Amino acid sequence: MKSLNDYLALPYTIEVIPDEGAWFVQVKELPGCMTEVDEWDEILPAIEDAKRLWIELALERQRPIPEPVGVVK
C-alpha cells in the first residue's frame, strides 16, 4: 500500500478554469478534489492542500485512490 507521500509525489493533472474574476481548480483524477481562489499565485498552494486532504481521507477510509494515467506501478 502506498503512503500519503507516495501519492503526493505522483503527477496528477491539475485543471485551472477562470470563474468570474476567480480561478476554479481541480485534480482531474480525484473526483471532488477542487478549490477556488481569487489570485493566480494562490492556485498551487490551495490545490496541493486540497489534494493532501482528499488523499488523507481516502487512506483513512480505505477507499481506492486513482492514479494519474500513464503512471507505472
PDB file with one MODEL, atoms N, CA, C and O in Angstrom:
MODEL        1
ATOM      1  N   MET A   1       0.845  -1.189   0.000  1.00  0.00           N
ATOM      2  CA  MET A   1       0.000   0.000   0.000  1.00  0.00           C
ATOM      3  C   MET A   1       0.891   1.254   0.000  1.00  0.00           C
ATOM      4  O   MET A   1       1.901   1.319   0.701  1.00  0.00           O
ATOM      5  N   LYS A   2       0.493   2.225  -0.792  1.00  0.00           N
ATOM      6  CA  LYS A   2       1.262   3.464  -0.888  1.00  0.00           C
ATOM      7  C   LYS A   2       0.947   4.386   0.291  1.00  0.00           C
ATOM      8  O   LYS A   2      -0.135   4.339   0.876  1.00  0.00           O
ATOM      9  N   SER A   3       1.917   5.210   0.612  1.00  0.00           N
ATOM     10  CA  SER A   3       1.738   6.194   1.685  1.00  0.00           C
ATOM     11  C   SER A   3       1.196   7.500   1.102  1.00  0.00           C
ATOM     12  O   SER A   3       1.117   7.671  -0.115  1.00  0.00           O
ATOM     13  N   LEU A   4       0.831   8.402   1.987  1.00  0.00           N
ATOM     14  CA  LEU A   4       0.385   9.728   1.583  1.00  0.00           C
ATOM     15  C   LEU A   4       1.446  10.397   0.712  1.00  0.00           C
ATOM     16  O   LEU A   4       1.129  10.952  -0.340  1.00  0.00           O
ATOM     17  N   ASN A   5       2.695  10.343   1.146  1.00  0.00           N
ATOM     18  CA  ASN A   5       3.776  10.983   0.384  1.00  0.00           C
ATOM     19  C   ASN A   5       3.985  10.334  -0.982  1.00  0.00           C
ATOM     20  O   ASN A   5       4.347  11.015  -1.941  1.00  0.00           O
ATOM     21  N   ASP A   6       3.761   9.023  -1.078  1.00  0.00           N
ATOM     22  CA  ASP A   6       3.853   8.351  -2.377  1.00  0.00           C
ATOM     23  C   ASP A   6       2.831   8.942  -3.342  1.00  0.00           C
ATOM     24  O   ASP A   6       3.160   9.257  -4.486  1.00  0.00           O
ATOM     25  N   TYR A   7       1.589   9.091  -2.880  1.00  0.00           N
ATOM     26  CA  TYR A   7       0.538   9.647  -3.734  1.00  0.00           C
ATOM     27  C   TYR A   7       0.798  11.116  -4.063  1.00  0.00           C
ATOM     28  O   TYR A   7       0.582  11.544  -5.197  1.00  0.00           O
ATOM     29  N   LEU A   8       1.257  11.884  -3.085  1.00  0.00           N
ATOM     30  CA  LEU A   8       1.509  13.305  -3.330  1.00  0.00           C
ATOM     31  C   LEU A   8       2.625  13.529  -4.348  1.00  0.00           C
ATOM     32  O   LEU A   8       2.677  14.577  -4.992  1.00  0.00           O
ATOM     33  N   ALA A   9       3.508  12.560  -4.494  1.00  0.00           N
ATOM     34  CA  ALA A   9       4.606  12.684  -5.449  1.00  0.00           C
ATOM     35  C   ALA A   9       4.190  12.360  -6.887  1.00  0.00           C
ATOM     36  O   ALA A   9       4.946  12.619  -7.823  1.00  0.00           O
ATOM     37  N   LEU A  10       2.998  11.799  -7.065  1.00  0.00           N
ATOM     38  CA  LEU A  10       2.548  11.423  -8.412  1.00  0.00           C
ATOM     39  C   LEU A  10       2.134  12.661  -9.211  1.00  0.00           C
ATOM     40  O   LEU A  10       1.681  13.651  -8.637  1.00  0.00           O
ATOM     41  N   PRO A  11       2.291  12.601 -10.533  1.00  0.00           N
ATOM     42  CA  PRO A  11       1.980  13.759 -11.390  1.00  0.00           C
ATOM     43  C   PRO A  11       0.494  13.857 -11.764  1.00  0.00           C
ATOM     44  O   PRO A  11       0.119  13.613 -12.910  1.00  0.00           O
ATOM     45  N   TYR A  12      -0.329  14.209 -10.803  1.00  0.00           N
ATOM     46  CA  TYR A  12      -1.760  14.375 -11.066  1.00  0.00           C
ATOM     47  C   TYR A  12      -1.999  15.575 -11.983  1.00  0.00           C
ATOM     48  O   TYR A  12      -1.227  16.533 -11.998  1.00  0.00           O
ATOM     49  N   THR A  13      -3.091  15.495 -12.745  1.00  0.00           N
ATOM     50  CA  THR A  13      -3.461  16.557 -13.677  1.00  0.00           C
ATOM     51  C   THR A  13      -4.254  17.632 -12.949  1.00  0.00           C
ATOM     52  O   THR A  13      -5.293  17.346 -12.353  1.00  0.00           O
ATOM     53  N   ILE A  14      -3.770  18.863 -12.996  1.00  0.00           N
ATOM     54  CA  ILE A  14      -4.460  19.994 -12.373  1.00  0.00           C
ATOM     55  C   ILE A  14      -5.119  20.817 -13.470  1.00  0.00           C
ATOM     56  O   ILE A  14      -4.458  21.267 -14.406  1.00  0.00           O
ATOM     57  N   GLU A  15      -6.426  21.008 -13.346  1.00  0.00           N
ATOM     58  CA  GLU A  15      -7.175  21.822 -14.308  1.00  0.00           C
ATOM     59  C   GLU A  15      -7.512  23.160 -13.671  1.00  0.00           C
ATOM     60  O   GLU A  15      -8.027  23.213 -12.554  1.00  0.00           O
ATOM     61  N   VAL A  16      -7.221  24.232 -14.382  1.00  0.00           N
ATOM     62  CA  VAL A  16      -7.484  25.594 -13.907  1.00  0.00           C
ATOM     63  C   VAL A  16      -8.486  26.238 -14.860  1.00  0.00           C
ATOM     64  O   VAL A  16      -8.265  26.290 -16.070  1.00  0.00           O
ATOM     65  N   ILE A  17      -9.598  26.732 -14.295  1.00  0.00           N
ATOM     66  CA  ILE A  17     -10.661  27.318 -15.105  1.00  0.00           C
ATOM     67  C   ILE A  17     -10.992  28.703 -14.557  1.00  0.00           C
ATOM     68  O   ILE A  17     -11.326  28.834 -13.379  1.00  0.00           O
ATOM     69  N   PRO A  18     -10.905  29.744 -15.397  1.00  0.00           N
ATOM     70  CA  PRO A  18     -11.304  31.080 -14.945  1.00  0.00           C
ATOM     71  C   PRO A  18     -12.784  31.072 -14.566  1.00  0.00           C
ATOM     72  O   PRO A  18     -13.603  30.444 -15.237  1.00  0.00           O
ATOM     73  N   ASP A  19     -13.116  31.777 -13.480  1.00  0.00           N
ATOM     74  CA  ASP A  19     -14.503  31.765 -12.989  1.00  0.00           C
ATOM     75  C   ASP A  19     -14.870  33.132 -12.420  1.00  0.00           C
ATOM     76  O   ASP A  19     -14.738  33.361 -11.218  1.00  0.00           O
ATOM     77  N   GLU A  20     -15.327  34.031 -13.270  1.00  0.00           N
ATOM     78  CA  GLU A  20     -15.819  35.356 -12.865  1.00  0.00           C
ATOM     79  C   GLU A  20     -14.880  36.079 -11.899  1.00  0.00           C
ATOM     80  O   GLU A  20     -15.277  36.430 -10.787  1.00  0.00           O
ATOM     81  N   GLY A  21     -13.652  36.297 -12.320  1.00  0.00           N
ATOM     82  CA  GLY A  21     -12.685  37.023 -11.503  1.00  0.00           C
ATOM     83  C   GLY A  21     -11.926  36.161 -10.510  1.00  0.00           C
ATOM     84  O   GLY A  21     -11.082  36.661  -9.767  1.00  0.00           O
ATOM     85  N   ALA A  22     -12.220  34.875 -10.494  1.00  0.00           N
ATOM     86  CA  ALA A  22     -11.524  33.948  -9.609  1.00  0.00           C
ATOM     87  C   ALA A  22     -11.026  32.780 -10.466  1.00  0.00           C
ATOM     88  O   ALA A  22     -11.129  32.812 -11.693  1.00  0.00           O
ATOM     89  N   TRP A  23     -10.495  31.767  -9.817  1.00  0.00           N
ATOM     90  CA  TRP A  23      -9.998  30.583 -10.504  1.00  0.00           C
ATOM     91  C   TRP A  23     -10.554  29.343  -9.829  1.00  0.00           C
ATOM     92  O   TRP A  23     -10.398  29.162  -8.621  1.00  0.00           O
ATOM     93  N   PHE A  24     -11.206  28.483 -10.616  1.00  0.00           N
ATOM     94  CA  PHE A  24     -11.669  27.178 -10.141  1.00  0.00           C
ATOM     95  C   PHE A  24     -10.577  26.181 -10.501  1.00  0.00           C
ATOM     96  O   PHE A  24     -10.114  26.146 -11.641  1.00  0.00           O
ATOM     97  N   VAL A  25     -10.166  25.374  -9.532  1.00  0.00           N
ATOM     98  CA  VAL A  25      -9.053  24.445  -9.737  1.00  0.00           C
ATOM     99  C   VAL A  25      -9.469  23.061  -9.246  1.00  0.00           C
ATOM    100  O   VAL A  25     -10.066  22.924  -8.179  1.00  0.00           O
ATOM    101  N   GLN A  26      -9.145  22.033 -10.042  1.00  0.00           N
ATOM    102  CA  GLN A  26      -9.462  20.670  -9.626  1.00  0.00           C
ATOM    103  C   GLN A  26      -8.371  19.703 -10.059  1.00  0.00           C
ATOM    104  O   GLN A  26      -7.613  19.965 -10.993  1.00  0.00           O
ATOM    105  N   VAL A  27      -8.313  18.576  -9.355  1.00  0.00           N
ATOM    106  CA  VAL A  27      -7.422  17.489  -9.743  1.00  0.00           C
ATOM    107  C   VAL A  27      -8.281  16.524 -10.548  1.00  0.00           C
ATOM    108  O   VAL A  27      -9.218  15.923 -10.023  1.00  0.00           O
ATOM    109  N   LYS A  28      -7.955  16.384 -11.812  1.00  0.00           N
ATOM    110  CA  LYS A  28      -8.780  15.628 -12.751  1.00  0.00           C
ATOM    111  C   LYS A  28      -9.034  14.189 -12.290  1.00  0.00           C
ATOM    112  O   LYS A  28     -10.157  13.697 -12.403  1.00  0.00           O
ATOM    113  N   GLU A  29      -8.021  13.521 -11.781  1.00  0.00           N
ATOM    114  CA  GLU A  29      -8.145  12.103 -11.428  1.00  0.00           C
ATOM    115  C   GLU A  29      -8.815  11.844 -10.084  1.00  0.00           C
ATOM    116  O   GLU A  29      -9.183  10.705  -9.795  1.00  0.00           O
ATOM    117  N   LEU A  30      -8.982  12.871  -9.256  1.00  0.00           N
ATOM    118  CA  LEU A  30      -9.539  12.681  -7.911  1.00  0.00           C
ATOM    119  C   LEU A  30     -10.919  13.341  -7.831  1.00  0.00           C
ATOM    120  O   LEU A  30     -11.004  14.551  -7.618  1.00  0.00           O
ATOM    121  N   PRO A  31     -11.991  12.578  -7.997  1.00  0.00           N
ATOM    122  CA  PRO A  31     -13.339  13.145  -8.019  1.00  0.00           C
ATOM    123  C   PRO A  31     -13.647  13.975  -6.769  1.00  0.00           C
ATOM    124  O   PRO A  31     -13.495  13.498  -5.644  1.00  0.00           O
ATOM    125  N   GLY A  32     -14.073  15.195  -6.974  1.00  0.00           N
ATOM    126  CA  GLY A  32     -14.427  16.069  -5.861  1.00  0.00           C
ATOM    127  C   GLY A  32     -13.267  16.820  -5.247  1.00  0.00           C
ATOM    128  O   GLY A  32     -13.461  17.592  -4.308  1.00  0.00           O
ATOM    129  N   CYS A  33     -12.062  16.613  -5.758  1.00  0.00           N
ATOM    130  CA  CYS A  33     -10.892  17.327  -5.237  1.00  0.00           C
ATOM    131  C   CYS A  33     -10.777  18.644  -5.986  1.00  0.00           C
ATOM    132  O   CYS A  33     -10.278  18.691  -7.111  1.00  0.00           O
ATOM    133  N   MET A  34     -11.247  19.722  -5.346  1.00  0.00           N
ATOM    134  CA  MET A  34     -11.292  21.014  -6.021  1.00  0.00           C
ATOM    135  C   MET A  34     -11.203  22.147  -5.011  1.00  0.00           C
ATOM    136  O   MET A  34     -11.360  21.949  -3.807  1.00  0.00           O
ATOM    137  N   THR A  35     -10.949  23.330  -5.533  1.00  0.00           N
ATOM    138  CA  THR A  35     -10.908  24.537  -4.721  1.00  0.00           C
ATOM    139  C   THR A  35     -11.136  25.735  -5.633  1.00  0.00           C
ATOM    140  O   THR A  35     -11.146  25.603  -6.857  1.00  0.00           O
ATOM    141  N   GLU A  36     -11.316  26.887  -5.035  1.00  0.00           N
ATOM    142  CA  GLU A  36     -11.431  28.125  -5.797  1.00  0.00           C
ATOM    143  C   GLU A  36     -10.613  29.189  -5.093  1.00  0.00           C
ATOM    144  O   GLU A  36     -10.637  29.297  -3.867  1.00  0.00           O
ATOM    145  N   VAL A  37      -9.890  29.975  -5.878  1.00  0.00           N
ATOM    146  CA  VAL A  37      -9.043  31.030  -5.321  1.00  0.00           C
ATOM    147  C   VAL A  37      -9.268  32.324  -6.084  1.00  0.00           C
ATOM    148  O   VAL A  37      -9.773  32.322  -7.207  1.00  0.00           O
ATOM    149  N   ASP A  38      -8.884  33.432  -5.453  1.00  0.00           N
ATOM    150  CA  ASP A  38      -9.047  34.743  -6.084  1.00  0.00           C
ATOM    151  C   ASP A  38      -7.821  35.185  -6.867  1.00  0.00           C
ATOM    152  O   ASP A  38      -7.937  35.950  -7.825  1.00  0.00           O
ATOM    153  N   GLU A  39      -6.657  34.714  -6.471  1.00  0.00           N
ATOM    154  CA  GLU A  39      -5.406  35.159  -7.089  1.00  0.00           C
ATOM    155  C   GLU A  39      -4.672  33.988  -7.746  1.00  0.00           C
ATOM    156  O   GLU A  39      -4.676  32.873  -7.225  1.00  0.00           O
ATOM    157  N   TRP A  40      -4.044  34.251  -8.894  1.00  0.00           N
ATOM    158  CA  TRP A  40      -3.324  33.223  -9.634  1.00  0.00           C
ATOM    159  C   TRP A  40      -2.264  32.532  -8.779  1.00  0.00           C
ATOM    160  O   TRP A  40      -2.117  31.312  -8.843  1.00  0.00           O
ATOM    161  N   ASP A  41      -1.528  33.298  -7.985  1.00  0.00           N
ATOM    162  CA  ASP A  41      -0.441  32.701  -7.201  1.00  0.00           C
ATOM    163  C   ASP A  41      -0.924  31.892  -6.000  1.00  0.00           C
ATOM    164  O   ASP A  41      -0.109  31.306  -5.288  1.00  0.00           O
ATOM    165  N   GLU A  42      -2.229  31.850  -5.766  1.00  0.00           N
ATOM    166  CA  GLU A  42      -2.797  31.011  -4.710  1.00  0.00           C
ATOM    167  C   GLU A  42      -3.157  29.615  -5.218  1.00  0.00           C
ATOM    168  O   GLU A  42      -3.473  28.727  -4.427  1.00  0.00           O
ATOM    169  N   ILE A  43      -3.110  29.422  -6.536  1.00  0.00           N
ATOM    170  CA  ILE A  43      -3.590  28.173  -7.130  1.00  0.00           C
ATOM    171  C   ILE A  43      -2.840  26.953  -6.606  1.00  0.00           C
ATOM    172  O   ILE A  43      -3.460  26.045  -6.051  1.00  0.00           O
ATOM    173  N   LEU A  44      -1.528  26.913  -6.769  1.00  0.00           N
ATOM    174  CA  LEU A  44      -0.774  25.715  -6.382  1.00  0.00           C
ATOM    175  C   LEU A  44      -0.855  25.399  -4.892  1.00  0.00           C
ATOM    176  O   LEU A  44      -1.103  24.245  -4.544  1.00  0.00           O
ATOM    177  N   PRO A  45      -0.659  26.360  -4.001  1.00  0.00           N
ATOM    178  CA  PRO A  45      -0.784  26.013  -2.583  1.00  0.00           C
ATOM    179  C   PRO A  45      -2.187  25.504  -2.222  1.00  0.00           C
ATOM    180  O   PRO A  45      -2.330  24.578  -1.424  1.00  0.00           O
ATOM    181  N   ALA A  46      -3.207  26.110  -2.808  1.00  0.00           N
ATOM    182  CA  ALA A  46      -4.581  25.718  -2.476  1.00  0.00           C
ATOM    183  C   ALA A  46      -4.915  24.318  -2.986  1.00  0.00           C
ATOM    184  O   ALA A  46      -5.526  23.530  -2.264  1.00  0.00           O
ATOM    185  N   ILE A  47      -4.524  24.001  -4.216  1.00  0.00           N
ATOM    186  CA  ILE A  47      -4.865  22.675  -4.750  1.00  0.00           C
ATOM    187  C   ILE A  47      -3.999  21.598  -4.122  1.00  0.00           C
ATOM    188  O   ILE A  47      -4.457  20.466  -3.962  1.00  0.00           O
ATOM    189  N   GLU A  48      -2.765  21.912  -3.762  1.00  0.00           N
ATOM    190  CA  GLU A  48      -1.928  20.932  -3.060  1.00  0.00           C
ATOM    191  C   GLU A  48      -2.529  20.604  -1.694  1.00  0.00           C
ATOM    192  O   GLU A  48      -2.498  19.450  -1.267  1.00  0.00           O
ATOM    193  N   ASP A  49      -3.073  21.604  -1.009  1.00  0.00           N
ATOM    194  CA  ASP A  49      -3.737  21.383   0.273  1.00  0.00           C
ATOM    195  C   ASP A  49      -4.985  20.524   0.085  1.00  0.00           C
ATOM    196  O   ASP A  49      -5.218  19.590   0.852  1.00  0.00           O
ATOM    197  N   ALA A  50      -5.784  20.835  -0.927  1.00  0.00           N
ATOM    198  CA  ALA A  50      -6.997  20.060  -1.204  1.00  0.00           C
ATOM    199  C   ALA A  50      -6.641  18.614  -1.556  1.00  0.00           C
ATOM    200  O   ALA A  50      -7.304  17.679  -1.108  1.00  0.00           O
ATOM    201  N   LYS A  51      -5.590  18.440  -2.362  1.00  0.00           N
ATOM    202  CA  LYS A  51      -5.160  17.095  -2.747  1.00  0.00           C
ATOM    203  C   LYS A  51      -4.697  16.301  -1.531  1.00  0.00           C
ATOM    204  O   LYS A  51      -5.040  15.128  -1.380  1.00  0.00           O
ATOM    205  N   ARG A  52      -3.925  16.937  -0.674  1.00  0.00           N
ATOM    206  CA  ARG A  52      -3.453  16.258   0.547  1.00  0.00           C
ATOM    207  C   ARG A  52      -4.639  15.811   1.410  1.00  0.00           C
ATOM    208  O   ARG A  52      -4.666  14.673   1.879  1.00  0.00           O
ATOM    209  N   LEU A  53      -5.605  16.689   1.617  1.00  0.00           N
ATOM    210  CA  LEU A  53      -6.770  16.341   2.434  1.00  0.00           C
ATOM    211  C   LEU A  53      -7.594  15.230   1.787  1.00  0.00           C
ATOM    212  O   LEU A  53      -8.067  14.330   2.481  1.00  0.00           O
ATOM    213  N   TRP A  54      -7.772  15.282   0.471  1.00  0.00           N
ATOM    214  CA  TRP A  54      -8.532  14.264  -0.252  1.00  0.00           C
ATOM    215  C   TRP A  54      -7.881  12.894  -0.073  1.00  0.00           C
ATOM    216  O   TRP A  54      -8.555  11.914   0.245  1.00  0.00           O
ATOM    217  N   ILE A  55      -6.574  12.837  -0.279  1.00  0.00           N
ATOM    218  CA  ILE A  55      -5.855  11.566  -0.189  1.00  0.00           C
ATOM    219  C   ILE A  55      -5.812  11.061   1.250  1.00  0.00           C
ATOM    220  O   ILE A  55      -5.982   9.863   1.477  1.00  0.00           O
ATOM    221  N   GLU A  56      -5.589  11.940   2.228  1.00  0.00           N
ATOM    222  CA  GLU A  56      -5.590  11.537   3.637  1.00  0.00           C
ATOM    223  C   GLU A  56      -6.906  10.873   4.004  1.00  0.00           C
ATOM    224  O   GLU A  56      -6.915   9.819   4.640  1.00  0.00           O
ATOM    225  N   LEU A  57      -8.015  11.480   3.610  1.00  0.00           N
ATOM    226  CA  LEU A  57      -9.334  10.943   3.929  1.00  0.00           C
ATOM    227  C   LEU A  57      -9.552   9.591   3.239  1.00  0.00           C
ATOM    228  O   LEU A  57     -10.077   8.658   3.848  1.00  0.00           O
ATOM    229  N   ALA A  58      -9.154   9.490   1.983  1.00  0.00           N
ATOM    230  CA  ALA A  58      -9.302   8.220   1.263  1.00  0.00           C
ATOM    231  C   ALA A  58      -8.484   7.118   1.936  1.00  0.00           C
ATOM    232  O   ALA A  58      -8.952   5.986   2.056  1.00  0.00           O
ATOM    233  N   LEU A  59      -7.274   7.439   2.373  1.00  0.00           N
ATOM    234  CA  LEU A  59      -6.446   6.447   3.069  1.00  0.00           C
ATOM    235  C   LEU A  59      -7.084   6.031   4.392  1.00  0.00           C
ATOM    236  O   LEU A  59      -7.126   4.844   4.714  1.00  0.00           O
ATOM    237  N   GLU A  60      -7.583   7.004   5.162  1.00  0.00           N
ATOM    238  CA  GLU A  60      -8.227   6.695   6.445  1.00  0.00           C
ATOM    239  C   GLU A  60      -9.429   5.780   6.262  1.00  0.00           C
ATOM    240  O   GLU A  60      -9.659   4.880   7.070  1.00  0.00           O
ATOM    241  N   ARG A  61     -10.195   6.012   5.198  1.00  0.00           N
ATOM    242  CA  ARG A  61     -11.423   5.246   4.951  1.00  0.00           C
ATOM    243  C   ARG A  61     -11.180   4.036   4.059  1.00  0.00           C
ATOM    244  O   ARG A  61     -12.121   3.346   3.669  1.00  0.00           O
ATOM    245  N   GLN A  62      -9.925   3.783   3.742  1.00  0.00           N
ATOM    246  CA  GLN A  62      -9.508   2.654   2.918  1.00  0.00           C
ATOM    247  C   GLN A  62     -10.260   2.622   1.585  1.00  0.00           C
ATOM    248  O   GLN A  62     -10.697   1.567   1.126  1.00  0.00           O
ATOM    249  N   ARG A  63     -10.397   3.786   0.986  1.00  0.00           N
ATOM    250  CA  ARG A  63     -11.043   3.904  -0.320  1.00  0.00           C
ATOM    251  C   ARG A  63      -9.976   3.888  -1.403  1.00  0.00           C
ATOM    252  O   ARG A  63      -8.836   4.289  -1.171  1.00  0.00           O
ATOM    253  N   PRO A  64     -10.357   3.418  -2.595  1.00  0.00           N
ATOM    254  CA  PRO A  64      -9.372   3.402  -3.680  1.00  0.00           C
ATOM    255  C   PRO A  64      -8.971   4.830  -4.084  1.00  0.00           C
ATOM    256  O   PRO A  64      -9.792   5.748  -4.086  1.00  0.00           O
ATOM    257  N   ILE A  65      -7.713   4.984  -4.416  1.00  0.00           N
ATOM    258  CA  ILE A  65      -7.185   6.288  -4.831  1.00  0.00           C
ATOM    259  C   ILE A  65      -6.710   6.157  -6.268  1.00  0.00           C
ATOM    260  O   ILE A  65      -5.734   5.456  -6.537  1.00  0.00           O
ATOM    261  N   PRO A  66      -7.392   6.825  -7.200  1.00  0.00           N
ATOM    262  CA  PRO A  66      -6.968   6.756  -8.594  1.00  0.00           C
ATOM    263  C   PRO A  66      -5.573   7.356  -8.766  1.00  0.00           C
ATOM    264  O   PRO A  66      -5.200   8.313  -8.088  1.00  0.00           O
ATOM    265  N   GLU A  67      -4.825   6.772  -9.680  1.00  0.00           N
ATOM    266  CA  GLU A  67      -3.507   7.312 -10.005  1.00  0.00           C
ATOM    267  C   GLU A  67      -3.579   7.986 -11.371  1.00  0.00           C
ATOM    268  O   GLU A  67      -4.463   7.681 -12.171  1.00  0.00           O
ATOM    269  N   PRO A  68      -2.661   8.888 -11.633  1.00  0.00           N
ATOM    270  CA  PRO A  68      -2.638   9.537 -12.941  1.00  0.00           C
ATOM    271  C   PRO A  68      -2.447   8.514 -14.062  1.00  0.00           C
ATOM    272  O   PRO A  68      -1.766   7.505 -13.880  1.00  0.00           O
ATOM    273  N   VAL A  69      -3.041   8.776 -15.199  1.00  0.00           N
ATOM    274  CA  VAL A  69      -2.883   7.907 -16.352  1.00  0.00           C
ATOM    275  C   VAL A  69      -1.422   7.869 -16.768  1.00  0.00           C
ATOM    276  O   VAL A  69      -0.757   8.904 -16.787  1.00  0.00           O
ATOM    277  N   GLY A  70      -0.925   6.709 -17.095  1.00  0.00           N
ATOM    278  CA  GLY A  70       0.436   6.579 -17.555  1.00  0.00           C
ATOM    279  C   GLY A  70       1.458   6.327 -16.462  1.00  0.00           C
ATOM    280  O   GLY A  70       2.643   6.171 -16.754  1.00  0.00           O
ATOM    281  N   VAL A  71       1.020   6.282 -15.191  1.00  0.00           N
ATOM    282  CA  VAL A  71       1.942   6.010 -14.098  1.00  0.00           C
ATOM    283  C   VAL A  71       2.135   4.497 -13.997  1.00  0.00           C
ATOM    284  O   VAL A  71       1.163   3.749 -13.887  1.00  0.00           O
ATOM    285  N   VAL A  72       3.377   4.053 -14.033  1.00  0.00           N
ATOM    286  CA  VAL A  72       3.702   2.640 -13.948  1.00  0.00           C
ATOM    287  C   VAL A  72       3.766   2.227 -12.488  1.00  0.00           C
ATOM    288  O   VAL A  72       4.424   2.879 -11.677  1.00  0.00           O
ATOM    289  N   LYS A  73       3.084   1.149 -12.161  1.00  0.00           N
ATOM    290  CA  LYS A  73       3.042   0.679 -10.761  1.00  0.00           C
ATOM    291  C   LYS A  73       4.190  -0.237 -10.460  1.00  0.00           C
ATOM    292  O   LYS A  73       4.312  -0.724  -9.337  1.00  0.00           O
TER     293      LYS A  73
ENDMDL
END
